[in-house]
């Protein structure tokens, strides 16, 4: 298999339960809810994505074989094999490409495997941390995991519909756009009404890291 990767970079995880933790991110190209082109964003199944996942032209981006991708991730991580390392697969939609072969090879190198997914595709075996970020226009099939992170507000969303799913942690994250202050206020109000949910902020955007 050839993997199409937009970028690979070392940073601090800025969102959700693992916020503040050192992590290597591998962003796969492509998504099943939007083609990434601004001309089609308004009619896409997800129309508020703030990430460029088109092509392979990002930092350390490219077309990779299994062995070359593992080697590149190791090089970017800058850690030895004795240390537990966090690798976060994201996109786009990472489950279009992430497979058991890649997971097994990275686990041999002592990586903890995390994914950030829209929840419309079931994951392969071996994923250690599952973060589902559902989009209201799409039914999720992945109804379990470690955390669910809902970007808020979304038109027509009903938080009660998610509360019986099998997740350990429930997060609301204010939509980061030109109405951020309003979105943050609405998010805080929703949390006060739904105490099962906690606030997730995109702290990497505030501290100036990728």
C-alpha positions in Angstrom: 0.0 0.0 0.0 1.1 3.5 -0.7 0.1 6.1 1.9 -0.7 9.7 0.9 0.4 12.0 3.6 -0.2 15.7 3.8 2.3 16.4 6.7 4.1 14.9 9.6 5.3 17.1 12.5 6.2 17.1 16.2 4.2 19.3 18.5 2.2 19.6 21.6 -1.3 18.1 21.5 -3.6 21.1 21.9 -7.1 19.5 22.3 -9.1 17.1 24.4 -7.9 14.7 27.1 -4.2 14.6 25.9 -3.9 18.4 25.7 -0.4 19.4 26.7 1.2 16.2 25.8 4.1 15.9 23.3 3.0 14.1 20.2 3.9 13.4 16.6 1.1 14.1 14.2 0.7 12.3 10.9 -2.0 14.0 8.7 -3.2 11.8 5.9 -4.5 13.3 2.7 -8.2 13.0 1.8 -11.6 12.9 3.6 -14.9 11.2 3.0 -17.0 14.3 4.0 -15.3 17.1 2.0 -12.9 17.2 -0.9 -11.0 20.0 0.6 -11.8 22.6 -2.1 -13.2 25.9 -0.9 -15.6 26.0 -3.9 -17.5 23.0 -2.6 -17.3 23.7 1.1 -20.8 25.2 1.5 -22.4 22.0 0.2 -20.1 19.5 1.8 -21.1 17.0 4.5 -18.7 18.8 6.7 -18.5 22.6 6.0 -16.5 24.0 8.9 -13.2 22.2 8.7 -10.2 24.4 9.4 -7.5 22.0 8.2 -5.7 21.7 4.8 -5.6 18.0 4.0 -5.4 18.3 0.2 -2.3 16.9 -1.6 1.1 15.8 -0.2 2.8 19.2 -0.2 3.0 19.9 3.6 6.1 19.5 5.8 7.4 15.9 5.4 4.4 15.2 3.2 4.6 12.7 0.3 3.8 9.3 -1.0 5.1 6.6 1.4 5.5 2.9 1.5 5.0 1.2 4.8 8.6 1.0 5.7 9.4 4.6 4.5 6.5 6.0 6.5 7.6 4.3 9.7 11.1 5.6 9.2 9.9 9.1 8.6 7.7 9.1 11.7 10.7 7.9 13.8 12.9 10.6 12.4 10.3 13.3 13.1 9.6 12.0 16.6 13.3 12.4 17.7 13.0 9.9 20.5 14.6 6.5 21.2 12.7 3.2 21.2 12.8 2.8 24.9 10.4 5.8 25.5 6.7 5.5 25.0 5.8 7.9 22.1 2.4 9.2 21.1 1.6 9.3 17.4 -1.7 10.9 16.4 -3.2 10.0 13.0 -5.5 12.7 11.7 -6.7 14.1 8.4 -9.0 14.7 6.7 -10.2 11.2 7.7 -7.3 9.0 8.8 -9.3 5.8 8.7 -9.4 5.9 4.9 -5.7 4.9 5.0 -4.6 3.7 8.5 -4.3 -0.1 8.6 -3.2 -2.9 10.8 0.2 -3.2 9.1 1.2 0.4 9.9 -0.1 0.1 13.5 1.8 -3.2 14.1 5.0 -1.8 12.8 4.8 1.4 14.9 3.9 -0.6 18.0 7.2 -2.5 17.6 8.8 0.9 17.9 7.0 1.6 21.2 4.4 4.0 19.8 1.0 4.6 21.3 -1.5 4.9 18.5 -4.1 7.6 18.6 -6.6 8.7 16.0 -8.9 11.7 15.5 -11.8 10.6 13.3 -15.2 11.7 12.2 -16.6 8.4 13.3 -18.0 7.2 10.0 -15.5 4.4 9.5 -14.6 1.6 12.0 -11.0 1.5 13.0 -8.5 -1.4 12.5 -7.3 -3.4 15.5 -4.6 -2.0 17.7 -5.6 1.6 18.1 -4.9 2.8 21.7 -6.8 6.1 21.8 -9.9 6.9 19.8 -11.2 10.4 19.6 -14.4 10.8 17.6 -15.4 14.3 16.4 -18.9 13.8 14.8 -20.4 16.0 12.2 -24.1 16.5 12.6 -25.0 15.8 8.9 -23.5 12.3 9.1 -24.4 9.2 11.1 -21.5 7.9 13.1 -20.8 4.1 13.1 -18.0 4.4 15.6 -20.1 4.8 18.7 -17.4 4.0 21.3 -13.9 5.2 22.2 -11.9 7.2 24.7 -13.3 10.6 23.9 -15.9 12.3 21.8 -15.2 15.9 20.8 -18.1 17.8 19.4 -17.4 21.1 17.6 -20.0 23.5 18.9 -22.4 24.9 17.8 -23.6 22.9 14.9 -27.1 23.5 13.5 -29.6 20.8 14.6 -27.2 19.2 17.1 -28.7 17.4 20.1 -26.1 16.6 22.8 -28.5 14.1 24.5 -28.1 11.9 21.5 -24.4 11.3 22.2 -24.6 10.9 26.0 -25.6 7.2 25.8 -22.7 6.3 23.6 -19.7 4.4 25.0 -17.1 7.1 25.6 -15.0 7.8 28.6 -14.7 11.6 28.1 -17.1 14.1 26.6 -15.9 17.4 25.2 -17.4 20.4 23.6 -15.0 22.6 21.5 -16.1 26.0 20.3 -16.1 26.4 16.5 -13.0 28.5 15.6 -14.1 31.0 13.1 -14.9 34.7 12.8 -17.7 34.2 15.4 -15.4 32.6 18.0 -16.5 34.7 20.9 -20.1 33.9 20.3 -19.3 30.3 19.8 -17.4 30.1 23.0 -20.2 31.7 25.0 -22.7 29.2 23.5 -20.3 26.3 24.3 -20.0 27.4 27.9 -23.8 27.8 28.2 -24.3 24.3 26.8 -21.8 22.8 29.3 -23.7 24.4 32.2 -26.9 22.7 31.0 -25.1 19.4 30.2 -22.6 18.7 33.0 -21.4 15.5 31.4 -19.5 17.6 28.9 -16.2 19.4 29.5 -14.6 22.3 27.6 -11.9 21.6 25.0 -9.9 24.5 23.7 -7.5 24.5 20.7 -4.7 25.6 22.9 -2.1 25.2 20.2 -3.6 28.1 18.4 -3.3 30.3 21.4 0.3 29.4 22.2 1.5 29.6 18.6 2.4 26.0 17.8 1.2 23.8 15.0 
